[in-house]
């Protein structure tokens, strides 16, 4: 880290104005139920952040007003984001679409864009996204000392997955640029995810999901190496290509970059676990699968909500270390193959119906005393970082930030704002795992810095 960034560790953010932005047109109050797939999500907040150089043809005051006016218009279509989550008589969450509005915070920070330590989002991005106190989504727009602008959002994962949030961001940017009508009008047709009648019980879902009442008590750790932390890296396109080549085989053919990278990371996590003085036998890897294309025909690109499943596999630490990358990649492909089907998602919807109103969760988050390290990879390859242009240019940096507080790790590859053939990767793993990965995989995962971002 450079001297300027080191000095900027303790930068301060000061709120200058707070407003509530409501939809530009009156909306009829109504209830919007969460789908069975929404109900698989606990009450978690997700952050997303975009950094822009100082606008050349806008004053920052005009930029703020442009964002607020466009947000009000965007909320007409994305009315669920202007509502509130409330509990219905059965104890389940529902969206009250009452146009309560979105908390919009204007702020200033005593730091320059080039001083932000984006490699460590816990000390940079965490200060530039709002703490959501009300509603479904909150927005913070921060002016930095150099005139640069940071747009940060915090939203409730029970209402939207990353795909849905990406739709909203693109529409907000289009309206800000006066590119109307918006290219993607969201669909809230919950009947697309209704359970079947009669319900179909597939025992394979019991191997992946469980009621939250069956979760073991959370484990406390006193070892600082086992505390979770967030870091952001980049991977060059040629390094990704090399990984994919190593992970594929003549017998099984070419595997995807996501499968190859996930397997590569799984091996690293296993190698780190093997160094623990207490013997660790197994490790689990989960990969988030989007079911839109599997479940929907006409509305697969417009459905707003969660359409996710988290299949996972478990393997012996010794095998993950000793076997070649191509073998580990085949194990990833094997457990994914069972869950990237329409039938899997239909079975999952029916399974949730049998659990209601008891919440359920993926078993990969159930880490007991005999379990080894576990982490989830969620593909953010559709993250439209370079398209979130509000009228003053594309962001020089954009990333999700998801420090979810569980014991399992979380990983999200995204397209780079510099070159979309490269990846930016958000890692939320233990400090010990992160240190080991940096030592052993510096040829692949490189800490994000200003030289790479060209700021």
C-alpha positions in Angstrom: 0.0 0.0 0.0 1.2 3.5 -0.9 1.9 6.1 1.7 -1.1 8.2 0.7 -3.4 5.2 1.0 -1.9 4.3 4.4 -2.7 7.8 5.7 -6.2 7.5 4.3 -7.0 4.4 6.4 -8.9 6.5 8.9 -10.8 8.8 6.5 -14.1 10.3 7.7 -17.4 10.5 6.0 -19.8 13.3 7.0 -23.5 13.3 6.1 -24.6 16.6 4.5 -28.2 15.8 3.7 -30.8 13.1 4.1 -33.9 12.7 2.0 -36.5 10.1 1.2 -37.1 9.6 -2.5 -40.5 8.3 -3.5 -41.8 7.1 -6.9 -42.5 9.9 -9.3 -46.1 8.7 -9.9 -48.6 7.7 -7.2 -48.8 4.0 -6.6 -51.7 1.9 -5.3 -50.8 0.3 -2.0 -50.7 -3.4 -2.2 -49.0 -6.5 -0.8 -46.4 -8.4 -2.7 -45.6 -11.8 -1.3 -42.1 -13.3 -1.4 -41.7 -16.4 -3.5 -40.6 -19.7 -2.0 -37.1 -19.0 -3.4 -37.1 -15.6 -1.7 -37.9 -17.3 1.6 -34.6 -19.3 1.4 -32.7 -16.0 2.1 -32.1 -14.8 5.6 -32.3 -11.1 6.5 -29.0 -10.1 4.9 -28.0 -6.8 3.5 -25.8 -6.6 0.4 -23.7 -3.6 -0.6 -22.7 -2.5 -4.1 -20.4 0.5 -4.8 -19.3 2.5 -7.9 -16.5 5.0 -8.0 -16.5 7.8 -10.7 -13.9 10.4 -11.5 -14.9 14.0 -11.1 -17.7 14.8 -13.7 -16.3 17.1 -16.4 -19.6 18.5 -17.6 -21.6 18.4 -14.4 -21.3 20.2 -11.1 -21.7 17.7 -8.3 -24.9 19.5 -7.3 -26.4 18.8 -10.7 -25.1 15.2 -10.5 -26.9 14.7 -7.2 -30.2 16.1 -8.5 -29.9 14.0 -11.7 -29.6 10.9 -9.6 -32.5 11.7 -7.3 -34.9 12.7 -10.2 -34.0 9.5 -12.1 -34.4 7.4 -9.0 -37.9 8.7 -8.5 -38.8 7.7 -12.0 -37.1 4.3 -11.8 -39.1 3.5 -8.6 -42.3 3.7 -10.7 -41.2 0.4 -12.4 -39.2 -1.0 -9.5 -41.9 -0.2 -6.9 -40.9 -3.1 -4.6 -37.7 -1.1 -3.8 -39.9 1.8 -2.6 -41.8 -0.4 -0.1 -41.2 -2.0 3.2 -40.7 -5.6 4.5 -43.2 -6.5 7.1 -44.2 -9.7 8.8 -47.5 -11.3 7.9 -49.7 -13.3 10.4 -47.8 -16.5 9.7 -44.5 -14.9 10.7 -43.2 -14.7 7.1 -41.9 -11.5 5.5 -43.9 -9.8 2.8 -43.4 -6.5 0.9 -45.8 -3.8 1.6 -45.7 -1.7 -1.6 -46.8 1.6 -0.1 -44.3 3.9 -1.7 -42.6 4.6 1.6 -39.6 5.5 -0.5 -35.8 5.1 -0.5 -33.5 6.8 2.1 -31.1 8.9 0.0 -28.0 10.2 1.8 -25.6 12.9 0.5 -22.2 12.8 2.1 -18.6 14.1 1.9 -15.4 12.3 2.6 -12.0 13.7 3.4 -10.1 11.4 1.1 -9.2 11.3 -2.6 -10.2 8.6 -5.0 -6.5 7.5 -5.5 -6.1 7.2 -1.7 -8.9 4.7 -1.3 -7.7 1.2 -0.3 -10.1 -0.7 -2.5 -8.2 -3.9 -2.0 -9.6 -3.9 1.6 -13.3 -3.0 1.1 -13.9 -3.4 4.9 -12.0 -0.1 5.4 -13.0 1.7 2.2 -16.3 0.5 0.6 -17.8 -0.1 4.1 -17.7 3.6 4.8 -19.1 4.6 1.4 -22.3 2.5 1.4 -25.3 3.4 3.7 -26.4 1.6 6.8 -30.0 0.7 5.8 -32.3 1.5 8.7 -35.7 1.6 6.9 -37.2 0.2 3.7 -35.8 -2.3 1.2 -32.9 -0.3 -0.2 -30.8 2.7 0.8 -28.5 4.9 -1.3 -25.5 7.0 -0.4 -23.8 9.4 -2.8 -20.4 10.6 -1.5 -18.3 13.4 -2.8 -14.6 12.8 -2.3 -12.0 15.5 -1.6 -10.9 15.4 -5.3 -14.4 15.9 -6.6 -14.9 12.2 -7.5 -18.3 10.7 -6.8 -19.0 7.3 -5.1 -22.5 5.8 -5.4 -23.2 3.2 -2.8 -26.3 1.0 -2.3 -27.4 -1.3 0.4 -30.4 -3.7 -0.3 -32.2 -6.5 1.4 -31.3 -9.8 -0.2 -34.7 -11.3 0.6 -36.2 -9.0 -2.0 -33.6 -9.1 -4.8 -30.7 -11.2 -5.9 -27.7 -9.7 -7.8 -29.4 -10.2 -11.2 -32.4 -8.2 -10.0 -30.2 -5.4 -8.5 -28.2 -5.3 -11.8 -31.5 -4.7 -13.7 -32.4 -1.8 -11.3 -29.0 -0.2 -11.7 -29.1 -0.3 -15.5 -32.6 1.2 -15.5 -31.6 4.0 -13.1 -28.6 4.8 -15.3 -30.6 4.8 -18.4 -33.2 7.2 -17.0 -30.3 9.4 -15.7 -29.0 9.6 -19.3 -32.5 10.2 -20.6 -32.4 6.9 -22.5 -36.1 6.1 -22.2 -38.0 4.0 -22.3 -35.9 1.7 -20.1 -34.6 -1.4 -21.8 -35.8 -3.8 -19.1 -39.1 -3.5 -17.3 -39.1 -5.8 -14.3 -41.7 -8.5 -13.8 -43.0 -9.3 -10.3 -45.2 -12.2 -11.4 -44.8 -14.5 -8.4 -47.0 -17.1 -10.1 -44.0 -18.1 -12.1 -42.6 -19.6 -8.9 -45.7 -21.2 -7.5 -45.4 -24.7 -6.1 -47.0 -27.6 -8.0 -50.2 -29.3 -6.9 -49.8 -31.9 -5.8 -46.3 -31.2 -4.4 -43.5 -33.4 -5.6 -41.1 -34.6 -2.9 -37.5 -35.2 -4.1 -35.2 -36.5 -1.3 -32.2 -34.9 -3.1 -33.3 -31.5 -1.8 -32.9 -32.7 1.8 -29.2 -33.2 1.0 -28.8 -29.6 0.0 -31.2 -27.6 2.2 -32.4 -27.8 5.8 -34.8 -26.0 8.2 -33.0 -23.3 10.2 -34.3 -25.0 13.3 -31.8 -27.8 12.6 -28.7 -25.5 12.4 -26.0 -26.2 15.0 -25.2 -23.3 17.4 -22.7 -20.8 15.9 -19.1 -21.5 16.7 -17.1 -18.8 18.4 -13.4 -18.3 17.5 -10.7 -16.6 19.5 -8.0 -17.2 16.9 -7.7 -13.9 14.8 -6.6 -16.1 11.8 -10.1 -17.6 11.7 -11.9 -14.3 11.6 -13.5 -13.5 8.2 -12.3 -10.5 6.2 -12.9 -9.1 2.7 -10.4 -8.5 -0.1 -10.7 -7.6 -3.8 -8.3 -8.9 -6.4 -8.0 -8.9 -10.2 -7.2 -11.8 -12.5 -5.8 -11.2 -16.0 -7.5 -12.8 -18.9 -4.4 -14.9 -19.8 -4.2 -16.3 -16.3 -7.9 -17.3 -16.5 -7.2 -19.0 -19.8 -4.3 -20.9 -18.3 -6.5 -22.0 -15.4 -9.2 -23.2 -17.7 -6.7 -25.2 -19.8 -5.2 -26.9 -16.7 -8.7 -27.6 -15.4 -10.0 -29.2 -18.6 -9.1 -32.7 -19.8 -9.2 -34.5 -23.1 -11.5 -37.1 -21.6 -14.2 -34.7 -20.3 -13.7 -31.7 -22.5 -13.5 -28.0 -21.8 -14.8 -26.8 -18.5 -16.1 -23.2 -17.8 -13.9 -20.5 -16.3 -16.1 -20.4 -13.2 -15.8 -24.2 -12.7 -12.0 -24.0 -13.2 -11.5 -21.0 -10.9 -13.8 -22.5 -8.2 -11.8 -25.7 -8.3 -8.5 -23.8 -8.1 -9.7 -21.9 -5.0 -11.0 -25.1 -3.4 -7.5 -26.7 -3.7 -6.0 -23.6 -2.1 -8.4 -23.7 0.8 -7.7 -27.4 1.3 -4.0 -26.8 1.3 -4.4 -24.1 4.0 -6.6 -26.4 6.1 -4.0 -29.2 5.9 -1.6 -26.9 7.9 -3.9 -26.8 10.9 -2.5 -28.6 13.9 -5.9 -30.1 14.5 -6.6 -32.7 11.7 -9.3 -31.5 9.3 -10.8 -34.2 7.0 -13.2 -32.5 4.6 -14.1 -29.3 2.9 -17.2 -28.0 1.2 -17.7 -25.8 -1.9 -21.0 -24.4 -3.0 -21.8 -22.5 -6.2 -24.8 -20.2 -6.6 -27.0 -21.2 -9.6 -29.5 -18.8 -11.3 -32.6 -20.6 -12.3 -34.2 -18.0 -14.6 -33.3 -19.6 -17.9 -34.3 -23.0 -16.5 -37.7 -22.0 -15.1 -38.9 -19.2 -17.3 -39.4 -18.6 -21.0 -40.6 -15.1 -21.8 -39.7 -13.5 -18.5 -36.3 -15.1 -17.8 -34.5 -11.7 -18.4 -37.0 -9.5 -16.5 -38.2 -11.4 -13.4 -37.3 -9.4 -10.2 -36.6 -11.5 -7.1 -34.5 -14.4 -6.0 -34.2 -17.3 -8.4 -31.2 -19.0 -6.8 -30.1 -22.4 -5.5 -26.8 -23.2 -3.8 -25.8 -26.8 -4.6 -22.5 -27.9 -3.1 -20.1 -30.8 -2.9 -17.8 -32.1 -0.1 -14.5 -33.8 -0.6 -11.6 -35.1 1.5 -8.9 -32.6 2.1 -6.3 -35.2 1.1 -8.0 -35.8 -2.3 -8.4 -32.0 -3.0 -4.6 -31.6 -2.4 -3.2 -34.7 -4.1 -5.5 -34.9 -7.1 -4.9 -32.7 -10.2 -6.9 -29.6 -10.8 -8.8 -31.3 -13.6 -10.1 -33.9 -11.1 -11.3 -31.3 -8.7 -12.9 -29.4 -11.6 -14.8 -32.6 -12.5 -16.1 -32.9 -9.0 -17.4 -29.3 -9.2 -19.0 -30.0 -12.6 -20.6 -33.2 -11.1 -22.5 -31.6 -8.3 -23.4 -28.6 -10.4 -24.8 -30.8 -13.2 -27.6 -32.1 -10.9 -28.8 -28.6 -10.1 -28.8 -26.7 -13.3 -32.1 -28.1 -14.4 -35.7 -27.0 -14.4 -36.6 -30.0 -12.4 -34.2 -29.1 -9.6 -35.8 -25.7 -9.2 -39.3 -27.0 -9.3 -38.4 -29.6 -6.6 -36.8 -26.9 -4.5 -39.9 -24.7 -4.7 -42.1 -27.6 -3.6 -39.7 -28.5 -0.8 -39.9 -25.0 0.6 -43.7 -25.2 0.6 -43.5 -28.2 2.9 -41.3 -26.3 5.4 -43.3 -23.1 5.6 -43.5 -21.1 7.8 -40.2 -22.4 9.2 -37.4 -20.7 7.3 -34.8 -22.9 5.5 -31.2 -22.5 4.4 -28.5 -24.3 2.4 -26.7 -27.0 4.3 -23.3 -25.5 3.3 -23.9 -22.8 6.0 -24.2 -25.6 8.6 -20.7 -25.9 9.9 -20.3 -28.1 12.9 -17.3 -29.0 15.0 -16.3 -31.9 12.6 -16.7 -29.9 9.4 -13.8 -28.4 7.6 -13.7 -25.1 5.7 -16.7 -24.2 3.5 -17.2 -21.4 1.0 -19.7 -20.3 -1.7 -18.9 -19.0 -5.1 -21.5 -16.7 -6.6 -21.0 -15.7 -10.2 -21.2 -11.9 -10.7 -20.2 -12.2 -14.4 -23.4 -10.4 -15.4 -22.5 -7.4 -13.2 -22.8 -4.5 -15.7 -20.0 -2.4 -14.2 -19.2 -0.4 -17.3 -22.9 0.2 -18.2 -23.7 2.0 -14.9 -23.1 5.4 -16.5 -25.4 8.1 -15.0 -24.3 10.6 -17.6 -20.7 11.4 -16.6 -19.0 8.3 -17.8 -18.5 4.7 -16.7 -17.2 4.0 -13.2 -13.4 3.4 -12.7 -14.3 0.8 -10.1 -17.4 -1.2 -9.2 -17.9 -4.1 -6.8 -20.4 -6.0 -4.6 -19.5 -6.1 -0.9 -21.1 -8.9 1.1 -19.6 -9.4 4.6 -22.5 -11.7 5.6 -21.3 -12.7 9.1 -21.7 -16.4 8.7 -18.9 -19.0 9.2 -18.7 -20.0 5.5 -16.8 -17.9 3.1 -18.1 -16.1 0.1 -16.6 -15.4 -3.3 -17.9 -13.3 -6.2 -16.0 -13.0 -9.5 -17.1 -9.9 -11.6 -16.1 -8.4 -14.9 -13.3 -5.8 -14.5 -14.0 -2.1 -15.1 -10.6 -2.0 -16.9 -11.0 -4.9 -19.3 -14.1 -7.1 -19.2 -12.0 -10.1 -20.2 -10.3 -9.8 -16.8 -12.0 -10.6 -13.6 -12.3 -8.7 -10.4 -12.9 -11.1 -7.5 -14.4 -10.3 -4.1 -13.2 -12.8 -1.5 -14.7 -13.0 2.0 -12.6 -15.7 3.7 -10.7 -16.1 7.0 -7.6 -13.9 7.4 -5.5 -17.1 7.4 -6.9 -18.3 4.2 -6.5 -14.9 2.5 -2.9 -14.7 3.6 -2.2 -18.2 2.3 -3.9 -17.5 -1.0 -1.8 -14.4 -1.5 1.4 -16.4 -0.8 0.6 -19.3 -3.0 -1.5 -17.8 -5.8 0.0 -14.4 -6.4 0.5 -15.3 -10.1 -3.3 -15.5 -10.4 -4.9 -13.3 -7.8 -3.4 -9.8 -7.6 -4.6 -7.2 -5.1 -6.5 -4.4 -6.8 -4.6 -1.2 -6.9 -4.6 2.2 -8.6 -2.1 1.2 -11.2 -4.5 -1.5 -12.5 -7.5 0.8 -12.2 -5.6 3.7 -13.8 -6.6 6.3 -11.2 
